[in-house]
Amino acid sequence: MNFKNRNKFNIMFIIIFVMLMPWINAFALIKSDEITAKNGYIDASSWDFDEGKILPLNGEWEFYCNRLLEPKDFKKGNYQKSFINIPTDLTQICTKSNLGAGNGYATLRLNMKISDIDKVYGLKFKYFASANKIWVNGVPLSSSGEVGRDRRTYKPQYIPREVLFESQGEDVEIVVQIANFHHRRIVLNEILFGTADQILHKTYLNIVKESILIGFLLLVAVYCFVIYFMKKRDSAVLYLSVIALLVAIRETIVSERILIRLLPNFSAEVMMKLGYLPVFILLPLLTLYINEVLKSPKLDKVVKILKYTVFLFLSLIMLYTVKVYDWIFEYGNWLIVASAIYIIYIIAVNKLIKNTRRIYTMMTGSTAVLITAINDIFRELGLINTPELLSVGIVLFVLFQAIFLALRFNDSFDEIARLSKENEDMYKEIQELNEDLETKIKIRTQELEIVNRKLSQISKIDPLTGLGNRRYFDELLQYAWERSLREKIPISIIMMDVDYFKNFNDNYGHLEGDKCLKKIAKTIEASIRNETDIVARYGGEEFIALFSDTDSQTATLMAKRIRKNIKSLKIPHEFSLVSDYVTISFGINTLIVSKDDSKIEFIRKADKNLYMAKEKGRDYIERVLN
């Protein structure tokens, strides 16, 4: 092979490798250590939605086979349940029930814990059986089709759903009824959970991308039809146009299902026929296209068989239901794949590509669509876990074929050059639209980040005293705890409680009680050493202070200082049993953290010391040495 041909092969394989990069990314994502559900429960309280991450609710869901249960039913009694892993294909795991044959109904349930309440969240359901109904926290929020116990009460509808809801507490219950009497397989795809903005942003971005692909493919289809009628002898252009048109139609009913969103009452059976049709006949059409370009008699037999195959598949899809042609799809496509491999073998053995000018341009695009078509077949059969790539392959394919056909149509070069310029302008316009969209998304994201930071700050401040609240204290304790464990230095906490504060409130009134707490908070804050010492309102009349790198003796000195400064305020309290002025009791605990220690136990011991200080008459400092 000479140097020039070797360069062409290198460029061809580099392009294909770049195209395959999403596969590598897809498998990398599979290995990620995301949170998963266990026994119908998932703890998402530690998930950081502020970083823009969406949580797939994968793992074990409660599963109630042949039961249609509502949230209220779970409160009335216990039902026999099992667990299934989402995502899954029920026909593969429920082989002993009607669901194994693609007929039946069931209920799924997942309990979830979140940390940020009073926030609008969203769930994104992709294809989740052919009919479903969704409840969140007992409220029916969405449905696709009509769930029923038989064919009469059931109606299929294949449409993704975005379910938005406002959390009222940490616990979230998701109940999903499903039914299927239409498709041969009952596929339950993964459910995505995130903030409402994240779910909607992901959906809108997908719709925009798919709309651009659909528009581009339709434009190519129309363009090739025009060229074909101008030069009817070239069937290759006709095949290219049909391929682009079929994939454009398929793109409207997969993933975000744009066509079904626009026409919700669109027939489910017709939608399935339009979705399966391109997958069945794409590889035969591609082979026919390659044969028209190569014009080799060595491919005549295979081409003749494939032409009959196309008409056979068309007849099967038009005449039968999805249960029939899905079965044919599962097994018949192996014949098509084998035919494609055989054609590649014939082309390679007979060195047909050497006899055609500019063949490397055409073969690069053909190889891209061949690989992505095989990927989608294996993906539909559940043999691999990769993204849907056929649309990307077709875009690459039509781009390379446009160049290839332009080189062949020497007699209409000027017209093709003009159309190429229009395509270039369209591409630039798409780029500008994408850049504008990305800019708007970036601005919106920045605005949301600012709002979230402000909300985060507000949520950590006690509104009465201006000190940090319990949540603020817990976060800083975590930092100090990790530092003590790492550097083997002591940390100390002081629990403080205003003596006989209930008597103060009952007799002086709550307004005076609030003033008293504000003065005490300000005095405690002024008594600590530096910014590394933390004081927070722990609840009611209780305060807590955290001291890093501080032993028990030093913590005791700090408590004495605070006690002295509080007394110096001389806040009258004639209803106290220990003094005429407001006093405070103290409980101290000090620890050098080890792996076996617990923050809860650390605070509990300080609280116990505070209790002992009160038992000893109040206005007292109690500590324990660890």
VEXTI-365166 format. One record per residue: x, y, z of N, C-alpha, C in turn. Coordinates in pm, whole numbers, plus 50000, padded with zeros to 5 digits. Layout:
// residues N
XYZXYZXYZ
...
This chain:
// residues 626
500854988050000500005000050000500885012450000
500635021849907501475033649900501125043350012
501975053750020501855063450131500515070750128
500055074250006498805081749992497615073650042
497525060850001496415052350046496485049750196
497725048350248497885046050391497345057950470
497575070050422497045082050489495525082050488
494945077750377493485077550369492905067850471
493515056150483493055046350582493205051750723
494325058550751494555064050885493485074350920
493175083250824492155093350848490805086750873
490505076450795489235069350811489085063450951
490115056751000490045050551132490055060851244
490735072151225490725082851326489305088251341
488615090551229487245095851234486325085951306
486455073151272485615062951336485925062251486
487195063351524487555062851666486925074551742
486975086551683486355098251747484855095951764
484245089851662482825086851670482505077051782
483435067751809483205057551912483475062352053
483965074652069484265079852203483065079352298
481815082152250480675080752343480545066952403
480945056352331480925042752388481825042052511
483055047452494484005047052606483445054652725
482845066252699482265074252807481095066952871
480305060052788479155052852842479595042052938
480615034152902481095023552991481755029453115
482385041153102482965047653220481875051453318
480725056053265479635059853353479055047753426
479095036153360478545024153424479335020753550
480635024053551481485020353665481415030753778
480635041153763480585051553866479915046053992
480315051254108479805046354237478665055354284
477565055654210476435063854248475645057054359
474795064854426473925059654529472865050754463
472595039154523471585030054469470595026254579
469425021954536468375018054629468635004054683
468335002254810468434989254876467124986154946
466524974754914465274970454978464194981154971
464094987654856463034997454835463285010754902
464525013654939464835026455007466155031954955
466185045054935467415051654890467605064454971
468795065955024469135077755104469875087655015
469145098154973469735108254884470055121054959
470095120155093470325132355171471725138055152
472675129355113474055134055095474345138054951
473375136354863473605139454720473615154654701
474635159454631474825173854613474195178154481
472945182854489472275187554368472805201054322
473435208454413473945221654375475075220754274
475715209254263476775207354163476205203754027
474895203554014474275200753886474135186053854
474395177253954474325162953929472885157953944
472485149353850471175142953856471375128553906
470515124153996470655110954060469755100753991
470335090253930469495079253880468995070753997
467695068454002467105060554111467195045754076
468415041154056468645027154022468745018754150
468525005854135468644996954249467354989454276
467194984954399466084976254437464824984254472
463784982754393462464988554420461544977554475
460614981454560459564972154600458714968554479
458364955954466457634951254348456464942654391
455254946454346454034939354380453424934154249
453714921654219453294915554092451784913254091
451154916353978449714914253958448864921454064
449334933054107448574941654198448674956054151
447544963254153447534977454126447214984554258
448264988754328448114994854460448325009854452
447555017054533447735031554548448425034254681
448955046354701449645049254827448805046554952
447495049154943446655046955062446555032155098
446745023354997446645008955024447755004055114
448935010355107450075005855189449855009055337
448965018655364448685022155504447665012655566
446895005755481445834997255533446324983355572
447314978355502447754964755532449064961555466
449594950055500450854945355443450574936355323
451284938455217451144930655095452454923355067
452304911555013453494903854980454294911254871
455554913554899456364921254806457664913854776
458234917754667459574913354631460344925654586
461554923854542462364935154499462924932354360
462924942754276463544941554143464504953254125
465514950954045466494961254017466074969353895
465994982553915465704991853806467034997653757
467304997953625466434994253513466424979253490
465354974653421465244960253397464234957553287
464174945153243463154940153151462364929553226
461104932553260460304923553342460084910053274
460074909953143459844897253074461014887653092
462164893053135463324884453158463364878853301
462704885953395462794881753536461484876153592
460354879153525459064874153573458594862853484
459444853053465459144842353369458014833253415
457694833253546456674824253598455304830853608
455164843253563453884850253569453524855353430
452324861553421451884867053293452844877853242
453514884453334454444895053293455574889353208
455914876753231456964870453151456564869053006
455264868852979454754867952842454394881652787
454734892252861454444905752814453034910352842
452284903352928450924907152964450804907953115
450194918653163449984919453307450144933453361
450164934153493450254947053561450964944953694
451424955853751452164955053878452274969053937
452784969554059453034982154128454464982254179
455124993854164456474995654217456455007054318
457335005854416457345016054523458775018354569
459105031054593460425034654645460265045654748
460895043854864460955054254966462335060754960
462345073854974463585081254957463715091955066
464945094255106465225104855203466045115755135
465635128355154466355139755099466705149255213
467615158455186468055167655291467405181455279
467275186555158466715200055139465215199055119
464455204255214462995203955204462505217455154
461175218255131460565230355075461265234454946
461535224654864462235227054739461505219354628
461485225054508460795218554397461755208754329
461375195954330462185185454268461465180154144
462155171754072461575165853952462035151553932
461175143553870461505129853828461375129253676
462305122353612462225120653467462045105853437
460885102553383460585088853343460785087753192
461645078753150461775075753008460705065152975
460995055952887460055045152859459935036252982
458745035553043458525028153166457245020053151
457375008253087456235000053046455395008052945
454365001952890453575008852787452435017052846
452205015952977451235024553047451665025453193
451545037253250451935038753391451185050353454
451125049953586450535060753665451435063253785
451705075953815452755079453910452165087754024
452485083554149452165091254269453465095454338
453485107354394454575111754480453965117154608
454375111154720453835114954852452315114454854
451765103854793450325101654796449525109654697
450165118154617449445126654522449675121354380
448595118354305448775114054165449215125954079
450375124854019450955136253946451025134153795
451065121753750451235119753606450805105753567
450455104253439450145091053386450465090853238
450765078953191451015076753049450115065253005
449185068152914448185058152879447225055852994
446615044152994445675040353100446065026653154
446315026053283446675013553348445415005453376
445434992653336444264984153359444664969753385
443684961853427443944947853458443714938553339
443164944053230442974936153109443024945452988
442894939852870443014947752747441904958052734
440744955252791439604964452777439814977352854
440424976352972440604988153058441984994353044
442754989352950444164993752933444355001052801
445215011452804445525018752681447015022252682
447755017852579449205020752578449495034952533
450575040452585451075053452540452555054152573
453385055752472454835055752491455325070152491
455335076352608455745090352616456535092552744
457665099252739458405102352861457675112752945
457905112453073457215121753163458235128753253
457985141653277458725149353377457745152753489
457985147253606457065148853719457705158353820
457075169753844457595179753937456775179654065
457445181254178456745181654305457565189654406
456865195054507457525202754613457605194054738
458815192554789459005184254908458525191555032
457815184355117457335189955244458095184455363
458945174855340459725168955447460875160855389
461585154055476462745146455432462375133555360
461175128255385460785115355329459935117155204
460275109955100459555110454973459145096254936
457885094354903457395081254860456975082054713
457515072854633457175072154490456475058854465
455275059554411454505047654377454185048254228
454455037354157454215036854012453435024153978
452255025953921451515014653865451915012953719
452105000553675452434997853535451514987053481
451334987353349450554976753283451044975453140
450914963453085451284961152946450504949452889
449794952052779449154941552701449414944152553
450454952152526450704956352388452054951552338
453134955252406454484951852361454874938052410
455804931652339456274918352380457164919052502
457844930352517458754931952630458264943252720
458484941952850458104952352946459404958153002
459844968852941461124975052979460864986353077
461614986253187461554997053287462905003953287
462985015653220464235023053213464505030153345
465725035253358466095042153482465295054953497
465035058653622464305070953656465325080853713
465295093053662466245103253705465585112553806
466345116453909465835125354015466775137154030
466215148954037467015161054056466095172654087
466665184554089465825196354107464985198353981
463915206053996463045208453880463815214853766
464685224353800465475231053695466395221253623
467005211953697467905202353635467145193053539
466005187953585465225178753502464715185753377
464165197753393463635204853277464745209053182
465875213353241467005217353156467495205553073
467605193853134468055181953061467075178552949
465775179352981464755176052881464795185852764
464805198952795464785208952689466035208152603
467175205652666468415204652589468365192652495
467835181352543467695169552457466765172352340
465655179352367464695182352261465315191452156
466095201352202466755210452107467745202652019
468555194152081469525186352004468825177351903
467765170451948467055161451857466365169051745
465835180851777465175188951674466175193251567
467375196651609468405200451511468755188651422
468915176751484469215164751405468085161551306
466845162451354465695159551268465645169251151
465805182151180465795192251074466885189850972
468075186351022469195184050931468925171950841
468415160950900468145148850823467025151150720
465985158650758464905161550663465415170250547
466285179650580466865188150476467665179750377
468465170350429469245161450342468315152750258
467225147650318466295139250244465665146850128
465215159050153464605167250047465635170449939
466835174049983467895177549888468205165749795
468315153649851468625141949769467475138349675
466215140349724465085137949634465145147249512
465465159749535465575169449425466665165149327
467815161049380468915156549294468505144149216
467765135149281467345122849213466435125949094
465485134949113464575138249002465285145948892
466385152448926467195159048823468045148948747
468415137948816469255127648753468735114048797
467655109348736466945097548782467735084648766
468765084748685469525072448664470345068348785
470575077648877471435074848992470565070849113
470375057749131469555052849242470235054749377
471565056749379472275058749506471735070849579
471395081449505470855093549569469495090649630
468695082549560467375079049613467505071049743
468385061249746468595053449867469055062349983
469965071649955470455080850058469325089350114
468435093950025467305102150068466365094150158
466075081550119465185073250198465785070350336
467085067750340467765065150468467635077250561
467915089150509467825101350591466405103650639
465415101450551464005103450588463575093650696
463925080950681463525070850779464125073650917
465395077450918466045080251047465465092851109
465095102851028464455114951081463125111451147
462345102751081461065098451140461325090851270
462305081951268462615074351389463055083451503
463805094051467464305103151570463175110451642
462025112151573460885119051637460165110351739
460425097051737459665088251827460565080151919
461835083651929462715077352026463205088052123
463845083652228464405092652330463325101852385
463335114652350462345124152404460995123252333
460885115352227459625112752157458885125752124
459545133952042459005147152009457645146051942
457475136351852456195134751782455065131751879
455315123151978454265119652074453965131252168
454975139252197454725151352279453815161052204
454015162052071453185171151992451795165251967
451725151951952450455145151924450235134152028
449775137752149449655127752257448725116152223
447735118352136446785107852103447225099551983
448455101151942448985093551828448955078651861
448525070551764448365056151786449685049751832
449605042051940450815035351992451325024951892
450405017951825450825007651730451515013851609
450945024851558451575031651444452945037051483
453035042351606454325047551653455365036451655
454955024551704455885013251707456325009151567
455395009051473455745005351336456765015151278
456545028151304457495038251253458845037051322
458845032651447460115031351518460915019151474
460215008051445460914995851407461324995651260
460545002651176460795002151032462235005950994
462785017251042464165020651003465175010351051
464965004751170465924995051223465954982351138
464764978351089464704966351006465374968050871
465154979450806465564980450665466764989650643
467334995150752468455004450732469674997450671
470064986050729471244979050676471034974150533
469864968550498469654965250356469744977450264
469154988650305469225000750221470665005550207
471425004750315472825008850309473594999950211
473304987050215473964977850123473584980849978
472314983749954471874987349819472565000149772
472725009549862473415021949827474865019249786
475575011049869476975007949838477075000749703
476114991749677476134984449549475964994049430
475075004149446474875013849338476145021849311
476945024249416478175031749399479255023049335
479395010649383480465002049334480164995849198
478884993249169478464987549041479224974449011
479254965449109479994952949093479024941249081
479174932748978478294921048963478474910849075
479574911649148479824902249256478854904149373
478184915649376477214918349483475774915849440
475574911849315474204910949262473334901249340
473844889549374473044879549443472594884449581
473554890049652473224895049787472214906449778
472414915449682471514926749666470094922049633
469994912049549468674906749513467954901149635
468694893749716468104888249839467664899349933
468504909849946468184920850038466974928749992
466784929949862465604936949813464344929549855
464334916249843463194908549888463044909450041
464194910250110464164911350257463474924250300
463784935250229463154948050262461634947150248
461154941650136459714940450116459084930750217
459814920350254459304910950354459134917850488
460144925350531460064932450659458954942850657
458834950050545457764960050534456394953550550
456194942150486454904935250495454624930450637
455644924950703455464920150840455084931450934
455764942650920455494953951010454104959650984
453694960450858452394966250825451244957050866
451444943950855450334934550874450194929351017
451264929351094451224923151226451444933551337
451174929051462451344937851578452794937451627
453074946051724454434947351775454934934451840
454024926551898454454914051962455084904451859
454604905251734455124896451630456434901651575
456424914251528457654918951464458764922351564
458434923651693459504925151790460244911851808
459494900751800460134887651806461014885551683
460514889651567461314888551444462534897551453
462324909251513463454918651529464564912351612
464184905351719465184899651809466054889151740
465454881751648466194870851585466534873651438
465644880751367465864883251225467014892651197
467304901651289468394911151264469754904551262
469854892751325471134885551315471434881951169
470374879051093470554876050951471064888350877
470514899950912470954912250846472404915350883
472754913751010474134916151052475094906750979
474694894050969475534884350898475694888350751
474604893350690474684897850551475634909550536
475574918950629476464930550623477924926250633
478194916950725479574912050740480024904950612
479104897450552479434890350428479734900250315
478964911050306479194921150203480554927850222
480894930950346482204936850373483304927150332
483054914350356484044904150317484224903850165
483104904450091483184904349945483944916549894
483644928249951484304940549907485794939849934
486164934350051487584933750086488334923550001
487724911549984488404900849910488594904549763
487584910649702487644913949560488254927849533
488674934649640489344947649627488524957349541
487204957549572486304965849492486524980749515
487034984349632487174998649662488275005149579
489174997149525490255002749443489755007849309
488605002549263488115005649130487175017549126
486935023749241485995034949246486715047549296
486545058249223487195070949257486565076849384
487415082349469486975088849594486235079249687
486525066149678485765056349753485995057449904
487165062649946487455063450089486505073050161
486075083550092485105092850151483785085750177
483325078150076482065070950090482145059950195
483255052350196483385041150287483495045550433
484085057250458484175062250596482785064550654
481935071650578480555073950623479765061050634
479955051850539479225039150542479625030750662
480915030750694481385023150810480815029050939
480735042250946480185048751066478745044651090
477915045150985476505041651003476345026651026
477195018450966477125003950988477405000551134
478445006551190478815003851329477715008751425
477205020751400476185026151491474865018751478
474545013851359473325005851342473434992651419
474584986051407474794973651482474764976451632
475354987751673475304991651815473864992651864
472994999251786471615001151831470844988051833
471154978951739470504965851742470884958351870
472184957951901472644951152023472094958052147
471974971352140471454978952254469974975652278
469174974952170467764971652183467564957552237
468484948452202468384934652249468904933052391
469454943952449469954943352586471294936552601
472044935152489473324928352495474444937652540
474294950652518475284960552558474574972352622
475334980252697474784992052762475515004452709
475065009452595475705020852529474635031052493
475045043552464474055053352420473525050252281
472375056352246471815055052113472675063252018
473275056451917474265062851830473865063351684
472735057451649472385056751508472245070651446
471615079851518471435093351464472775099951435
473735098151528475065103851506475725097351385
475575084151373476155077251259475555081851128
474215083951127473565088451004474025102550965
474195111251065474675124751035476055124150971
476945115951031478275114150971478155108150831
477255098550820477075091750692476655101550582
475595109350608475095118250503476095129450473
476865133550574477895143650548478935138350449
479425126250476480435120450386479855117250248
478595112650247478005109550117477735122250035
477385133050102477185145650031478475149949961
479595148250032480885151549970481165142049853
480895129049878481165119049775480335121449648
479025123949667478165126149552478485139249481
478915149149558479295161949497480465160049402
481415151449441482555148649353482125141049228
481065133049235480595125349119479785133849022
479075143649075478205151848988479005163548929
479945160148841480775170648782479985179848690
478915174548629478135182448534477265192848604
477045191248737476245201148811477035206948928
478335209048904479215213449013478795227049070
478435236348984478085249749032476885249549126
475865241549089474685240749173474995234349308
475815223949305476185217349429477005226649519
477885234649457478695244149534477795254149605
476715258749535475795268249597475075261949718
474625249549698473935242749808474875239949925
476135236949892477125234749999477315247450081
477295258950012477435271750083476235273950176
475035270350127473845271550212473955262350334
474465250250310474645241050423475645246450525
476705252850473477705258650562477105269850646
476275278350582475615289150656474675283550762
473965272650723473065266350818473845260850938
474995254750908475825249251015476305260251110
476725271751050477155282951134476005288251219
474815288651158473645293351233473335283951350
473475270851325473255261151432474285263151543
475555265651501476595268251600476275280551683
475815291351614475465303551686474305301151781
473315293351734472195289951822472665282151944
473575272851920474115264952031474895273652128
475715282752073476505291752159475585300852239
474505306052172473555314552243472845306652353
472495294252321471845285852421472765283052538
474035280052509474985277352615475205289852702
475235301752637475405314152714474225316352809
473015314252756471825316052841471815305952956
472205293852923472255283553028473275287353134
474435292553091475485296353184475025307753275
474355317753214473855329153293472815324253395
471905315653349470875310553438471495302453551
472505294453516473185286353618473855295253722
474515306053675475165315253769474145321753861
472995325753804471945331953887471445322253993
471255309753951470785299554046471825296954155
473115297354117474165295154216474175306354321
473975318754274473935330154368472765328654465
471595325454409470395323754493470595312354592
471175301354544471405289654631472365292954744
473435300854711474385304754817473695313354923
472855322754877472145331254973471205323055060
470475313754996469565305155073470335296455171
471505291755128472325283455216472785291255339
473185303955315473625312355427472475315055524
471295318155467470145321155552469755309055635
469845297155576469415284955644470325281255759
471505287455771472465283855876472525294255989
471675304555985471715315256086470445314756170
470625315756302469485316756394468925330956385
467645332556346467105345956323467015354656448
466925348756568466785356856689468115362456735
469105353556748470365357856809471425361956707
471245358056583472255360956482473425351156486
473395341756581474435331456584474135320656479
475085311956458474835300356374473815291256442
473065283756360472105274456417472705260456427
471855250856458472345237256481472955231256354
472355234256239472875229156112474275234856087
474435247656117475735254256100476775247656191
476365245056316477285238756410477695224756364
476715216956316477015203256272478025203056159
477935212556065478875212955953480295216056002
480405225756092481735229556141482315218856233
481435212056308481915200956391482545190056303
481935187756186482485177656095483915181156054
484175193956022485525198155984486495196256101
486075200856220486935199656337487185184956373
486145176856357486245162456387487295155956296
487215158656167488165152856070489585157656098
489735170356138491065175556167491655168856292
490805166956396491265160256518491695145956488
490915139156405491245125356368492545124856289
492745134656203493915134656115495175138956190
495075149556274496255155556338496425151256484
495475143356536495525138456674495615149956776
494735159956756494655171156847493295170956916
493215176557039491945176057112490945186357059
489685183257068488605192857045487705192557167
487125204157197486245205357314484955212157274
483885208357341482605215357325482075218857463
481355229757470480715234357594479225235857566
478425227857637476965229357629476545238957740
475735248957705475315259257801473805260457803
473245261957924471795263057938471495273958040
470585283158004470215294158094469395288358209
469815291158331469165285558449467775291558469
466825282658492465445286758523464895296758422
465195294058293464745303558190463235302958171
462625291458196461175290558184460505299858284
461055300258406460505309558506460665324058459
461795326758393462035340358340460975343858236
460745334858142459755337358035458355338758091
458005329958184456645330058238456335342858315
457345348758376457085360358462457465373758397
458505373858315458895386358249458315387758109
457845376558053457275376957918458285372657813
457755368257700458625362957595459465373857528
458965386057523459765396857463461025399357545
460875399457675462035401257761462945388957753
462305377157738463095364957723463965365457599
463395370657488464165371857364465315381757382
465065392957451466135402757475467245396557558
466835388557657467815381857743468695372457660
468085364557573468855355057490469805362457397
469355373857343470225381657253471465386757328
471265391757450472395396657529473365385457562
472805373957602473665362357635474445357857513
473765357057398474435352657275475585362057239
475325375057252476355384857217477535383957313
477235381357442478285380457542479135367857521
478475356557493479225344057468480125345657348
479605351657242480375353457118481585362457143
481405372457228482515381557258483545375157350
483155364457418484045358257517484985347857456
484675342857337485545332557278486785338957221
487765330557185489115335757158489285341757020
488905334456919489195339056782488175332956687
488445334556560487495329856459487415314656451
488415307756503488375293056498487445287356604
487115295156708486145290856808484745294056757
483835284856773482495286156716481465285556829
480475294556822479365294156915478075294256833
477095286356876475835285256803474695283456902
473515287156859472315284556939471855270456908
471805261957010471535247756989470045244756996
469275253857055467825251857065467285257857193
466195265657182465595271657300466565280657372
466835277557502467785285457580469155278657587
469385269157499470655261957497471605267857393
472875269157433473925273457342475045262957344
475835262757238476945253257230478135260257168
479325257357222480565263257170481515252057131
482245253857023483185244056971484575250256969
485575243057026486935248057034487885237656973
488525241256862489505232256801490845233756872
491605222656873492945222556933492905228257075
491925223557152491715228857288491505217157384
492345216857492492195206057589491125209557691
490885200257785489805201857881490055213657976
491335215258018491655226258110491375239758046
491815241357920491575254057851490085256357830
489355245857797487915247157777487235251557907
487735246358020487175250358150487425265158176
488625269858141488925284158157487995292658071
487715287857948486805295257861485405295557922
484955284457981483645284058045483585293758162
484675294458240484705303858353484625318158304
485325320858192485285334558138483855338058095
483195328758025481825331357979480915333158099
481085324558199480255325258321480415338858389
481675343358399481955356158463481315367658385
481445367458252480925378358170479405378658171
478765366858179477305366358187476825372558318
477535368858425477145374458556477305389558559
478335394358487478585408858488477465416658419
476655409758338475525416458274474485420558376
474405412658486473445415158594472015416858541
471615406858461470235406958411469335402058524
468425410158572467605406358689466805393658663
466785384958765466015372558756465605368658899
464585375458948464165373159086463445359759104
463165353058992462475340159000463435328558986
464725331158982465745320758983465955315959126
466235303159143466435297259275467885297159317
468795302459229470215302159262470835316159269
470155326259214470745339659211469655349759180
469965362359210469045373059174469225377459030
470245371858966470525375558827470575362758742
470535364858612470585353558519471935346658528
471905333258538473135325158541473025314058438
474155307358415474215296658314474935284658374
474445272658337475125260058372475895255058251
477015248058279477925243958172478205228958178
478235222558061478685208658048479785208057944
480975202857985482145202957895482525188557861
482925186757737483485173857696484635176257601
485725168757622486945170157540487335156357488
487865156257366488175143457304489245145157196
490145135257188491015133857071490395122756987
489905126156871489045117256793489825105156741
489185093556752489685081256689488605075956595
488935065456520487995060156422486765054156488
486875050056613485755043556682484815053456749
485195066356750484385076356820483215080856734
482185086256804480965090656738480675105156778
480305113256681479965127256711478725127856800
477785118956776476555118956856476885116057002
477755106157025478145102857161478955114157225
479775120757146480585132057193479685143257247
478645146557171477715157157215476875152157333
476495139357329475655133957437476355134857572
477675132357574478405133157700478465147457752
478625156957662478615170957705477245174557763
476195169657698474855172357746474625165557883
475205153657900475095146758028475795154758138
476965160458106477675168858204476875181158239
476165186858138475305198258164474195194358262
473655182458242472605177558333473155176158474
474405170958486475015169358618475255182958683
475605193058601475805206558655474505211958712
473405209058648472105213558700471755206158828
472105193158831471825185258951472615190259071
473765196159043474595201259152474225215559193
473085220359146472585233059194472575244159092
473005241258967473055251158860474135261758885
474315270758789475405280558794476725273158823
476925262258748478015253158779478645248158648
479955244958655480695239858540481075225458568
480615216358479480905202158495481655197158371
482735189658395483505184458282483875169858311
484195162558202484655148758211485905147558128
486905140858181488165138858108488095125658034
488405125957902488435113657820489885109757796
